[in-house]
Amino acid sequence: MTKQVQQLDRVIIRFAGDSGDGMQLTGDRFTAGTAEFGNDLSTLPNFPAEIRAPAGTLPGVSSFQLHFADHDILTPGDAPNVLVAMNPAALKANLPDLPRGADIIANTDEFTKRNLQKVGYDANPLEDDSLAEWRVHAVPLTSLAVRALEGFDLSKKDAERSKNMFALGLLSWLYHRPTEATIQFLENKFAKKPDIAKANIAAFQAGWNYGETTEAFSVSYEVKPAKLPPGVYRNISGNQALAYGLIAASVKSGLPLFLGSYPITPASDILHELSKHKRFGIRSFQAEDEIAGVGAALGASFGGALGVTTTSGPGVALKAETVGLAVTTELPLIVVDVQRAGPSTGMPTKTEQTDLLMAMFGRNGESPLPIVAPATPSDCFDAAVEAARIAVKYRTPVMLLSDGYLANGSEPWRVPASADLPDISTSFAVEPNGEDGVTFLPFKRDAETLARPWAIPGTAGLEHRIGGIEKADGTGNISYDPNNHDKMVRLRQAKIDGIAQDIPPLEVDDPDGDARVLVLGWGSTYGPIAAAVRRIRSAGGKVAQAHLRHLNPLPANTGEVLRSYDRVLLPEINLGQLALLLRARFLVDIISYNRVRGLPFKAEELAGVIQDVIDSE
């Protein structure tokens, strides 16, 4: 049977099922095939915090959304064109996001009376007219997978677990995805269980063959590769990119990397990734708690290493005292905060931008530190390198604010050449620096950076005091002198303020230079904002866009940029934390747009807000 192949420029697919149905693995493998094919892509994993949420219930639904295209894209997409629903809960939880006319591939085997009742369906939606506005493909995914594995020595329960691989095979056929990498992945993943590997491969291939032979799907779809700038690309998640950035910074600086960390969602994958790379001299230490993790990292910095600690919001609160110690001892330290929904435990697997004010002020005393925030999953690499550059050059802790959306999301990353990375060279004190040629002054500062010398413990003649009690300027001796304390407070602040001269100015995207509305963002709002700005411009509207990477200090021209526009709109996934800071500093009437739902903004939503601001002019 010859089947029609339809060309599309982009597709948004959402895999959804129980948290035990393997939706994250399915989405990840489809993403890997899509990256191999050469499409531009962006992903949004969305899963419950529980290790195994109640089966068949709405809170237990896990989903993975993938947007892929033949052109440059910026977000995982506002709404899926295709929903793969493995059970009634997955259908009910995701149907409100599905536009009319979209495709639903439903696993009919799971639409039992009991499963329907669990989520409040009085009747089977696959059999009445309630889904008439969508294109429904009712496929018995579970029983087809079991039938494909009849020749294997597997229990019925084990065979049923392969239904996600059957679905992956069907979708791979439907969108012309390459299969070799998935087969190789399964062989490697189950290398010690070859029978399981063969079973999963058989289910995957059966799904492909089903799509090829069934009359239920008369059309398959092709999305051609995207035209990306030349280079070597790989698919990468934000946490993976951040880990690679830290490794690159270690190599470029010549400093051994020490990670002191306590596992916490959604930052744990950085610990997992760095622990794989001992060949680069990486030492990863899984501490007994958050405080021990940051204490070990700061101790490593004191000993001449690049100290890093990774966590999320609750962990930052626990680490605050030690971060303050890093401020006063003026030692380099990278504190990675992969933000999640709070307060307290909150929603561990959902994203937010709610730790900015804690990063700015969440320590006792005047304890300023630089803050860097990546914009996209791949940008986490560059942000990590930048955080290390600042920490080493200015002898300061640096807060790197990622978030759950960036951490778990993925996109193609153009692998940079080592020569293109910034210089992070550093030097240690090796001899006394006092005027008498004998005395070592641990707080004698560099005239340009105000950084103090970094002396490795045990260096002859460079013995000095270290600790949290205030130090005398220059000598580092313990001091309770009021004027000295005032001077040291101001010097530490001036050091951080001076970094503004060492970072790029805030760039504004204003094609014609005559826009009157500026949309400003920071962190992971970059993609939705940029996509919304594209929509406004394609409709003939005029709007400017700027995005902040450095949040403390701000780029030197930030005030000038803000005052150049009649209206400044600032979308944030918090209740207006950056807006509060900008209003206080620049006396500009920032228009806040805030949503705190644990999800990224949608481009359509922001486009409507931007248009409203333009129309109010």
Secondary structure as the mmCIF struct_conf table of DSSP 4:
data_model
#
loop_
_struct_conf.conf_type_id
_struct_conf.id
_struct_conf.beg_label_comp_id
_struct_conf.beg_label_asym_id
_struct_conf.beg_label_seq_id
_struct_conf.end_label_comp_id
_struct_conf.end_label_asym_id
_struct_conf.end_label_seq_id
STRN STRN1 GLN A 4 GLN A 7
BEND BEND1 ASP A 9 ASP A 9
STRN STRN2 ARG A 10 ASP A 18
TURN_TY1_P TURN_TY1_P1 SER A 19 GLY A 22
HELX_RH_AL_P HELX_RH_AL_P1 MET A 23 PHE A 37
TURN_TY1_P TURN_TY1_P2 GLY A 38 GLY A 38
STRN STRN3 ASP A 40 ASN A 46
BEND BEND2 ALA A 49 GLU A 50
TURN_TY1_P TURN_TY1_P3 ILE A 51 ARG A 52
HELX_LH_PP_P HELX_LH_PP_P1 ALA A 53 PRO A 54
TURN_TY1_P TURN_TY1_P4 ALA A 55 GLY A 56
BEND BEND3 THR A 57 THR A 57
HELX_RH_3T_P HELX_RH_3T_P1 LEU A 58 GLY A 60
STRN STRN4 VAL A 61 ALA A 69
BEND BEND4 ASP A 70 HIS A 71
BEND BEND5 THR A 75 PRO A 76
BEND BEND6 ASP A 78 ALA A 79
BEND BEND7 ASN A 81 ASN A 81
STRN STRN5 VAL A 82 ALA A 85
BEND BEND8 MET A 86 ASN A 87
HELX_RH_AL_P HELX_RH_AL_P2 PRO A 88 ASN A 94
HELX_RH_3T_P HELX_RH_3T_P2 LEU A 95 ASP A 97
HELX_LH_PP_P HELX_LH_PP_P2 LEU A 98 PRO A 99
TURN_TY1_P TURN_TY1_P5 ARG A 100 GLY A 101
STRN STRN6 ASP A 103 ASN A 107
HELX_RH_3T_P HELX_RH_3T_P3 THR A 108 GLU A 110
HELX_RH_AL_P HELX_RH_AL_P3 LYS A 113 LYS A 118
TURN_TY1_P TURN_TY1_P6 VAL A 119 GLY A 120
BEND BEND9 ASP A 122 ALA A 123
TURN_TY1_P TURN_TY1_P7 PRO A 125 GLU A 127
BEND BEND10 ASP A 128 ASP A 129
TURN_TY1_P TURN_TY1_P8 SER A 130 GLU A 133
BEND BEND11 TRP A 134 TRP A 134
STRN STRN7 ARG A 135 VAL A 139
HELX_RH_AL_P HELX_RH_AL_P4 LEU A 141 ALA A 148
TURN_TY1_P TURN_TY1_P9 LEU A 149 GLY A 151
BEND BEND12 PHE A 152 ASP A 153
HELX_RH_AL_P HELX_RH_AL_P5 LYS A 156 GLU A 160
TURN_TY1_P TURN_TY1_P10 ARG A 161 SER A 162
HELX_RH_AL_P HELX_RH_AL_P6 LYS A 163 LEU A 174
TURN_TY1_P TURN_TY1_P11 TYR A 175 HIS A 176
HELX_RH_AL_P HELX_RH_AL_P7 GLU A 180 LYS A 189
TURN_TY1_P TURN_TY1_P12 PHE A 190 LYS A 192
HELX_RH_AL_P HELX_RH_AL_P8 PRO A 194 THR A 213
BEND BEND13 GLU A 215 ALA A 216
STRN STRN8 VAL A 219 GLU A 222
HELX_LH_PP_P HELX_LH_PP_P3 LYS A 224 ALA A 226
HELX_LH_PP_P HELX_LH_PP_P4 LEU A 228 PRO A 229
BEND BEND14 PRO A 230 GLY A 231
STRN STRN9 TYR A 233 SER A 237
HELX_RH_AL_P HELX_RH_AL_P9 GLY A 238 SER A 253
TURN_TY1_P TURN_TY1_P13 GLY A 254 GLY A 254
HELX_LH_PP_P HELX_LH_PP_P5 LEU A 255 PRO A 256
STRN STRN10 LEU A 257 SER A 261
TURN_TY1_P TURN_TY1_P14 THR A 265 ALA A 267
HELX_RH_AL_P HELX_RH_AL_P10 SER A 268 LEU A 274
TURN_TY1_P TURN_TY1_P15 SER A 275 LYS A 276
HELX_RH_3T_P HELX_RH_3T_P4 LYS A 278 PHE A 280
TURN_TY1_P TURN_TY1_P16 GLY A 281 GLY A 281
STRN STRN11 ARG A 283 GLN A 286
BEND BEND15 GLU A 288 ASP A 289
HELX_RH_AL_P HELX_RH_AL_P11 GLU A 290 PHE A 302
TURN_TY1_P TURN_TY1_P17 GLY A 303 GLY A 304
BEND BEND16 ALA A 305 ALA A 305
STRN STRN12 LEU A 306 THR A 311
HELX_RH_AL_P HELX_RH_AL_P12 GLY A 313 THR A 329
TURN_TY1_P TURN_TY1_P18 GLU A 330 GLU A 330
STRN STRN13 LEU A 333 GLN A 339
STRN STRN14 ALA A 341 ALA A 341
BEND BEND17 PRO A 343 PRO A 343
TURN_TY1_P TURN_TY1_P19 SER A 344 THR A 345
STRN STRN15 MET A 347 MET A 347
TURN_TY1_P TURN_TY1_P20 PRO A 348 THR A 349
BEND BEND18 LYS A 350 LYS A 350
TURN_TY1_P TURN_TY1_P21 THR A 354 ASP A 355
HELX_RH_AL_P HELX_RH_AL_P13 LEU A 356 PHE A 361
BEND BEND19 ARG A 363 GLU A 366
STRN STRN16 ILE A 371 VAL A 372
BEND BEND20 ALA A 375 THR A 376
TURN_TY1_P TURN_TY1_P22 PRO A 377 SER A 378
HELX_RH_AL_P HELX_RH_AL_P14 ASP A 379 TYR A 394
TURN_TY1_P TURN_TY1_P23 ARG A 395 ARG A 395
STRN STRN17 PRO A 397 ASP A 403
HELX_RH_AL_P HELX_RH_AL_P15 GLY A 404 ASN A 408
STRN STRN18 SER A 410 ARG A 414
HELX_LH_PP_P HELX_LH_PP_P6 VAL A 415 ALA A 417
HELX_RH_3T_P HELX_RH_3T_P5 SER A 418 ASP A 420
BEND BEND21 LEU A 421 LEU A 421
HELX_LH_PP_P HELX_LH_PP_P7 PRO A 422 ASP A 423
BEND BEND22 GLU A 431 GLU A 431
BEND BEND23 GLY A 434 GLY A 434
TURN_TY1_P TURN_TY1_P24 GLU A 435 ASP A 436
BEND BEND24 GLY A 437 VAL A 438
TURN_TY1_P TURN_TY1_P25 PRO A 442 PRO A 442
STRN STRN19 PHE A 443 PHE A 443
HELX_LH_PP_P HELX_LH_PP_P8 LYS A 444 ASP A 446
TURN_TY1_P TURN_TY1_P26 ALA A 447 THR A 449
HELX_LH_PP_P HELX_LH_PP_P9 ALA A 451 PRO A 453
TURN_TY1_P TURN_TY1_P27 PRO A 457 GLY A 458
TURN_TY1_P TURN_TY1_P28 ALA A 460 GLY A 461
BEND BEND25 GLY A 467 ILE A 469
STRN STRN20 LYS A 471 LYS A 471
TURN_TY1_P TURN_TY1_P29 ASP A 473 ASP A 473
STRN STRN21 GLY A 474 GLY A 474
TURN_TY1_P TURN_TY1_P30 THR A 475 THR A 475
STRN STRN22 ILE A 478 ILE A 478
HELX_RH_AL_P HELX_RH_AL_P16 PRO A 482 GLY A 498
HELX_RH_3T_P HELX_RH_3T_P6 ILE A 499 ASP A 502
BEND BEND26 ILE A 503 ILE A 503
HELX_LH_PP_P HELX_LH_PP_P10 PRO A 504 GLU A 507
STRN STRN23 VAL A 508 ASP A 509
TURN_TY1_P TURN_TY1_P31 PRO A 511 ASP A 512
BEND BEND27 GLY A 513 GLY A 513
BEND BEND28 ARG A 516 ARG A 516
STRN STRN24 VAL A 517 TRP A 522
HELX_RH_3T_P HELX_RH_3T_P7 GLY A 523 THR A 525
HELX_RH_AL_P HELX_RH_AL_P17 TYR A 526 SER A 538
TURN_TY1_P TURN_TY1_P32 ALA A 539 GLY A 540
STRN STRN25 ALA A 544 LEU A 548
BEND BEND29 ARG A 549 ARG A 549
STRN STRN26 HIS A 550 ASN A 552
BEND BEND30 PRO A 553 PRO A 553
HELX_LH_PP_P HELX_LH_PP_P11 LEU A 554 PRO A 555
TURN_TY1_P TURN_TY1_P33 ALA A 556 ASN A 557
HELX_RH_AL_P HELX_RH_AL_P18 THR A 558 ARG A 563
TURN_TY1_P TURN_TY1_P34 SER A 564 SER A 564
BEND BEND31 TYR A 565 ASP A 566
STRN STRN27 ARG A 567 GLU A 572
BEND BEND32 ILE A 573 GLY A 576
HELX_RH_AL_P HELX_RH_AL_P19 GLN A 577 PHE A 586
STRN STRN28 ILE A 590 ASN A 594
BEND BEND33 ARG A 597 LEU A 599
HELX_LH_PP_P HELX_LH_PP_P12 PRO A 600 LYS A 602
HELX_RH_AL_P HELX_RH_AL_P20 ALA A 603 ASP A 615
TURN_TY1_P TURN_TY1_P35 SER A 616 SER A 616
#
